[in-house]
Amino acid sequence: MRRVPRGSTPPPAGPSRSAPHPPHFGLLRPLRLAHVTFPDRGDRMRFVTRAQWGARQPDNGHSPVASNKGVKVHYLGSLFVGIEHHQCAQKMRTVQNQHMDGNGWADFGYNLAVCQHGYVFEGRGKNTQNSANGNTTLNRDHFAVLGFVGSSLVTQPSSSMITGIQDAIAYLRRHGAGSEVRGHRDGYSTACPGGPLYALVQDGTLDPGTLYNGGTYTVQVNDTLDAVSLQFNVPKTYIIAVNDLTAPYNLTVGQSLKIPARGVPLGAGVPEGGGGGGETPPPSGRVPFPGTEWFKASPYSPIVTAMGTRLVAEGCGLYTTGPGPQWTETDRLSYQKWQQKLGYTGADADGWPGRTTWDLLTIPDIGVTPEPVDYEPFPGAAWFTANPNSPIVTAMGKRLVAEGCGLYTTGPGPQWTETDRLSYQKWQQKLGYTGSAADGWPGETTWNRLRVPKVTPVDFEPFPGAAWFTANPNSPIVTAMGTRLVAEGCGLYTTGPGPQWTETDRLSYQKWQQKLGYTGSAADGWPGETTWNRLRVPRQTALQYEPFPGAAWFKTLPHSPVVTAMGRRLIAEGCSEYELGAGPQWTESDRLSYQRWQQKLGHTGAAADGWPGPTTWTQLMVPRS
């Protein structure tokens, strides 16, 4: 998909201004944007300084460049096998050594470099002549940005790298770079920056577009996160982070959103006169990397199906049926084949996805965000010897299968059996235990290493309301809050904490707000919903379940978070008939899943028609949404 230029003049600065809107959204209202200062958090350009990656001192001073025509993009120019992010700083040092000791240059040759994981590394830095473009004139006419792709093997930039290069160009534009984005070959006879990266130079994908200086925006009717992201040329992941948004990222009319400034490192202010022209933003991205731990939790998600589809397209699929939404050993073996295709061996090709190989797989965005992984706490040894029937046993069995320790011929299922014990024994033996320490009965150490994904409801105190605290409550909730503040290093207590709200509680909470980056009246020590939810205070009051909405309610085909919560419980009970996960709209998949739940409880015939009744609903224990 090519991007269409749309003019390069940014809107005037000030408390109120208008911005162009992508035509496919059809939005013509003005954008109310006011400049603000943001706390130092992971919501903007991920910038790695020279000191942070361990750069050598240059051999001589750099020649300053106040302004120029723009930026030229480069690549490594040799075979590149791909690396994990913890190796990127070493790659920077290797390139710098090559430039200084091999080429005889005074320093690392480029102004900035961007790794496959989207981090922008400071090379020579801003407003400095580089040595990479071919001669002195070329070096002064354009700043140089290196992308971590090679001439063979790993040649395709990841979606994170594309975002990082856009950030790097935005950063340089804020420090004097002109509007041009060119490839190294545009001024010098070379293959650099390689075909894939040069194609993105040519079609405008690497241009960050119009740069806004950050501020706040009031959500209007029909706004979506994607629309707001396009309006301000800021990746939606940055907007999600700075506003602490949670999936499914539905916006509310009148909601105030912070809009971070593109091309500004964390902790830095927007330069005087910062701005620049641009085009429309790049096409919708790829599925973001959920994290290796997410896969080890044996997820059931359409993301797994999308991954499997791409593995098949790459000739790495080992599926006999599928791929499907449930992560299985076949998914791991197929992914291992993909890692080997990229040149990885040994522990680097174990079949568990890493960020580099995931980004190189380029899975198209399917509009689904992976939920964070939480793990089941150890239920206690006695819990297993009581032969439990619980979704925790099913989740445990799936993890044992994923670890190559499953001895099941059917299942696993919720009823603890001798097969569960023998499978767990195999897990203990895999960890090196023998004798009575490998008897198949779970212990806390081996359980924690198994990382069984949480299937029971997450149990944290809901926000009691701002007025509750100003009434000086005496409650176990205050004690639990204080205990969490101490754990976060924010407790100022000399004794306690205790159940009575005191000035010490307020000052401790103020320290927590400041730790999160809040200042002024936003850090006054009185709890608000956002900071409370991030504190994760363990529940002290009884967990509330959704009351039965009535049989007729379901037959109206409702659209409600209650339906989502119900679906998640059905999935946890192993009763899912969903292809794309649980959502708020009642569908035939909900009815069929609920029918499986009724059958699991022993109902048949008309009593298992998939339409919820009060008894089966109460037994499902749907958390209040």
N, C-alpha and C positions, 0 to 999 in steps of 0.2 A: 504494500500500500504506500503510494507516494504522498508526501505532504505538500500542501498548496500554500505558497507564500501569501501573506495577508497584510503586508505593511509592517514597517519596523519602528514606527514612532510610538514610544510609550505614552500612557496618559499622564497628564500633569500631576505633580505631587500635591498633596493637600488632604484635608479631612474628608473630602467628598470628591469622587471622580468616576468617570464612566470607563468601561473597558469593552472591547469587542467581544462578541460571543460566537462560539462555533455555530454555523448556520443550522446544523442538524438538531440543535436543541431549541431553536426558535425563541430564544430569550432576549428581550429587548429592554429590560428594565436597567436602571443604573446600579452599579455596585457600590455599596457604601463601605469604603475601606479607609481605616485610620491607622496611622503608624503607631506601633507599639514596640516595646522591647521584650524579647522572649528570654526565658530562663535557659541556662546551659544544659540542654538535654538532647537525647538522640532523635531529634525531629528534623534535622536539616542535613546539609552536606557533611558526609563522613570524611573528615580531613585529617591526614596523618602528617605531622610536622617532621622536619629533618631530624630533630632530636629524638622523636619517637621511633623512627625507623633506623636510627643509628648511622646517620650520614657522616662521612669524613669531612674535614674542613677543606674548602677549595684551595687550590694552589695559589690563586691570586684573586683580587677583587673582581666582581662582575660589573660589566658595563651597564649602566641604567638605561631603560627604555620607558619613557613616560607614556607613550601611546604608539599604536601602529595600525596595520590594516586588519588584523584579526589573528586567527589561530590556524596552525597546520597540525594535522593528525598523523601519528606515526605508529608503527608496530615493531615487534622485536626483531623481525627479519631473519629468524632461524627457526628450527624445529622447536616447538613448545609443547610439552606433554601435559600441561595443566598442573596446578598446585593447590593445596588447601590454604585458607587465608593465613594461618599462622606461619606459612612459609614466604609470604609476600614481602615482608621486610627484608628477609635474606635475599630475595630476588633483586630488590632495589640495591642492596649493597653489592651484589654480584655485578649488576650492570654498571654501577658507579665505578667499581674497580676496573672493569673492562675499559670504560671511557677514559679514566685517568691514567691507568698503568699500560693499557694496550694502545689506545688512540692518542695518548698524550694530551688529552683535554684537561682543562683546569678543574673540571667538576663533572658531575652528572650532566648529561648533555641536554636534557629536556627541562622545561619549566615545571611541568607536572606530569605525573603518571597515574594511570587508573588500572586497578587490578580487576579480575573477573568477578570479584565480589562487590564491586561498586565503590571501593574506597579510593579517595583522591590523595595521592602521596605528593608532598612538596619536594620538587627537585631543586632547580635554581630558584624557583618561586616567582612571584609577581614582579612586574616592572624591571625585568632583567633580560639581557640579551642571552639567547641560547646558543648552542653550537651544533644543532642537529639538522638544520634546514639546507645546508650545502655550502654557503659562503656568508661573508659578513653581511652583505645586503639582505639576503634572504633571512638570515637570523634576526635581523633588526625589524624586518617588515612584518613578521608574524611570530607570535609565541609558539612553542612546541608542546604538544600533549602526546604522551606515549600511552598506547593501549596494550595490555598484556595479552596479545595474540601473536601467533607465529606465522611463518611462511608455510608450515605443514603441521599436521596432526590437529592441534587446537588452533583453528583459524577463525572460528566464528565468535564474535563478541557476545557475551551473555546479556540478558536484559538488564542485569544490575550494572554491568560495565557501561552499557549505553546511557543509563541514568547518570552514572558517575562521570562520563565524558561530558554530558550536558552540564552537570554541575561544575566541572573544571572550566569549561568554556564560559559559563556564567560568571564564575569567580574572576577569570581573567578580563572579561568585559567590564566588570565593576572596577577594574584597575587599569583601564586604558586600552584594552584590545578593541579593535574595530569589529565590524559585523561579518567579515569574511570568515568562512570555515572551509579550509582547503585540505587536500592531501599533500603529503611530502612530494609526491610525483608531479604535482601541479607547478612546481618551480624548479625541479631537479630531476634528472634522468635516473629513475629508480622504480622498483616495483612497490615500494612502501607507499601506503600502509597495508598492502595486500587487497585482494579482490573484495572480500566480504565487508571489511571496514571502509574501503573506499566507496563502495556502493551506498553506504549510509551517509558518507560525506556528500555524495552527489545528489541524493534524494532529499537532503535536508533534515534527516532524522536526528543528527547530532546537534543541530541548532537548538538551544534551549528556549528560543522565542523571547517575547517581551518579558522583561524582568520587573517585578513589582517589589517594593521595599518592605513588604510585610505589614500586617495590620490585623484588623478584625472585620468580619463580614457577617451580616445578619441574614440568616436563611430565609428564602422567599418560597412562595407556593411553587410546587413542582420541582424544587431543587433536589438534586442527588449529589452524592459525593463525587461521582465522576464528572458531573457538570461543573461543580465548583473547582475541581482540580483543573479542568480545561480552561476555565475562565481566567485563572491566575497563573497558568503554566507551572504549577507546582505538583510534583507526584502526590497522589492521594495517600500513599503510605506516610508521607511527611505530615499531612493534615491529620491523619489518624493518630499519629504519635503525639503531636503537640496538643491535641484536644482530648487525649485519653479515650478515644472512641472505641466501642466494642462492636463486634459483629452482631447483627448484619448491617451496621452502619446506616441505619435509617435516620434521616435528619428531620428536625421538627421546625415548623414555621416559627420564626422569631428567635431561634437558637443562635447564639453568638459563637462564631468559629474564629479561632486564631489562624491566620494565614502566614506561614513562615516565608522568609525571603530566600529566593533561590540563589545559590552560589555564595552563601555566607557561611563560613565555618562556625562550629559551635563556639559560643562565648565571644564572637566578634560582632561588631556593629556594622551596619550598612554604610559603605563609604559615601562620602559627599558626591553627589551627582551620579550615584550608582543607577544603572539602567541599561537598556539596550534594546535593539530591535529583534525581530524574530519572525517565526512562522507558526503555524498551528502545531500542536504537540504531536509526539509520535503516536502511532496506532496503539490500541490497547495491548498491554504487555503479556507476560507469561505468568503461569502459576508460580507464586513465590515459594522459595524453599521452606518447607515446614519445620525443618530440623531433623537430625538423625533420630533423636529420641521419639519423635512423633511416629516414625515407622516402627520402631521397636515396641511401641504400644499396640501393635496389630490393629491399625485403624480400619474402620469401615467407612469409606468416603468415595465420592465420585472422583476425587483427586487421584486415587489409586487406579481407577479405571482409565483416566486420561493418561497417566503415566504408562500403564500397560499398553495402551494403544500406540503411544510413541515408540515404546520399545519394540513392538511388532514391526512398525514402519522402519525402524533402524536395523531390522533383521536379527534382533536380540530376544524376541519373544519365545519362551519355551512352554507356552500355554497349550493344553489340549482342549480346554474350554475357556471361554473368556477372552480377554481379561475382564475382571469384575471389580466391584468396590471393596471387597474384603482382602486386606493384605495377607498373602500366604507365602509359603516357602517357594512356590513357583515364581512369585513376584521377585523375591530376593535373588533367586538363581538367574532370572532374566536380567535383573539390574546388574548382577555380577558380570554377565556376558557383555553388557554395555560398558562397564568399567574396563574390562579387558580389551574391548574394541578400541578404547581410547588410549591403551598402552599401559594401564595400571596392572600391577601384579601383587601377590602376597596379601598382606593386611589392607592394602589400599584397594583391593578388589574383593572385598568380603560380601558384596551384595547389599550393604546398607548404604543408602544414598548419602552423599556429601554435597555441600553447596556447589562446588566446582562442576562435578559431573551432572548435577541436577540442572544447573543453568545451561550447560551445553546440550542437554536433551531438548530444550526449548519447547516446553509443554504449553500449548495455547491456553490463555486465561479462560476459565469456565465459570467465573463469577462465584466461586466457592472459596471461603476463607477457612483454613484448618483451625480447629479450636485448640487452645493450649493443652498440653498433656499434663494431667495430674495423676498421681499414683495412689492405689489403695494402701492405706496403712495396714500394718500386720494385724490380723484379727485376733491373734493369740493362739497358742498351740492347742488349747482345749477346744477352740472353735472347730478345728478340723476333726478331732477325735469324736465330736458329736454328730458326724456325718451330715454336714449342712446341705441344704438345697438353696442355692443362691447364685445370682449372676456373677458374683465374685469368683466362684469356682469355674464358671465358663470362661471368664476373662483370664484366669490363671492358666487354664488348659490351652488357650490360644497362644499365650506367651510361651508355654512349654513347647508347643508345636513349632513356633517361630525360632526357638533356640535349638531345634533338632532333637528334642527330648520327648516328644509326644509318642506314646505307645497306643494311641486310640485306634480302634477299627471303625467306630462311629463317634461323632461328637467332635470336641468335648461338649459337655452339657453342664447344667447347673447342679446336678446331684453328685456329691462326692462319692467316688467309687475306688475300688482297689486299683483300677487303671490310673486314676489320678495319683494315687500314692506311688505306684511304680514309675510313673512318668516324672514325678517330683524327685524320686530317688535318683533317676538318671541325671536330672539337673544338678543335684547335690554332688554326684560323682563327677560331672563335668567341671564343677568348681574345685574338685580335688579332695572332697570329703570321702571318708571310708568308714567302715564299721558302723557303730551305733550313730555316728554323726551323719550317716547317709542311709537312714531308715525310711525315707519317703515322707516323714511327717514334717511339714514346714516349720522352720525356725525363723526368727526375726532377721538374721543376717542374710540367709539365702533368699528370703522373701524380698527384702529390699533390693537385692541385686537382680531379681527377676523383673522388677519394674512392671507390675501389673497395673494396667490403666484403670483409673477410677471409674466405677460404674454406679456407686452410691452417690446421692446428691452432695454437691459441694456445700459445706455447712458453715457459712459465715454469718455473723450478725448483720441483718439489714440496717441501713442508716436509720436511727431513731427519730431524726428530725432536729433541726437547729434549736428549736424552742426547748426540746427535751433537756439539752445541756445547760441552757441558761436558767433552768428551774432548779439547778443544783441537786441533781438526782443522787440517790443512794441505791446502788444497783450492782449486781455482779457483772453487768456489762461494762461498768467503769473500771472494775478490777481487771477484766480481760483486756480492755483497751490499754490500760497502763502496762500490763505485761507485754503486749505487743510493742508498745513504744520503747520499753527497755530493750527488747530484742532487736529493735531497729537502731539502737544507739542514741535514742532521743529522750530517755528517761532522766528526769531531774529530781527524782525522789530521794529523800534521805531515809525514809521508812515507807513501806508499802511497795507497790500501789495498793489501794484499798477501794471499797465500794462507794465511798463518799466523794463526789466531785469537788475538787479543791483548786486553788490557784496554781498549785504545782502541776495538776493535770493539764490546765490550760497552757502553762508555759512549756510543758513537755510536748503537747500537741503542736504548739507553735513551732517548736524545733523540728517536728516531723514535716510541717508545711514548708518550712525553709529548706529542709533536705530535698523536698520535691521541686524546689525552684521558685516557690511563691515568695512574694515580698509585700510590704505595705499592708493594706487592709485585708489582702488575701491570705496573710499569715498572721492573723490576730489571735490564734490559739483556739478559736471556736470551731468545732468540726463542721465540715461541709460534706456533701454526699460524695464528691469525687475523691477527696483525700481519704475519707472513711473507707470507701470501697478498696482503695489501694493499700490500706493498712491491714485488711483481711483479719478482722477480729473474730476469733472462734465463737460459734453460736452458743449463747447462754440460755436463750429462750427456746421453747419447743419448736421443731421444724413444722411449718405449716404446709398442708397439702391442699390441692385444689378440690373444692367440693364438687360433687357430681352436677354438671350443668343441666341435666335433664336429657332424656332420650330424644326429644323433639329438636333440641338445639343442634345435635349433630346432623340431623337430616335437612337442616337449612344450609348445609355445606359451608360452615363458618370459616372465616379468616381471622385467626386469633393466636396469640402466643401460647394459649392453653393447648392448642393442637400440636405446636412444636414441642412443648414440654411432654405431652403424652407420647409423641413419636419417639423422643429420646429415651423414655422409659421402656417403650416396646423394644427398641434396639438393644438396650441394656439387658432385657429379659430374653434376648435371642429370638425375638418374634418378628423381625423386620422383613417386610416385603418391598422396602424402598429401593429404588435405583439411584436416587440422587439425594438421599438423606431426608430427615424430617424437616418439614417447613410449616408455616402458619396456615396454609390453605388446606382444608379437609379434601382429601382425594380418595380415589378407589384404593390406592396403596395403603392409606391409613386404615380403611375398613378391612382390607385383607390382613394387615398386620395385627389389627385388634382381634380378628377372627382367630389368628394363630394363638394369641394370648388366651382367648376363651377356651380353645382346645387344649392348651397347655394346662389349664386349670381343671380339665376333665369334662368340659361342656361339649355337647354334640347337637346336631340338628338345628332347630330354630333357636336354641339357646347359644349357638355359636355362629351367628349370622354376621358378625363383625360390627354390629351397632352396639355401642357401649350401654351397659346397664349399671345400676347403682352398686351392686355387689362386686362385679369384676373391676369397676372403676376404683372402688375403695381399696381392693387388693393390689391394684397397680401402683398406688401411692405416688401420684403425679405431684411433684413439688409446685408450690404456688408460684405462678409467674408474675 
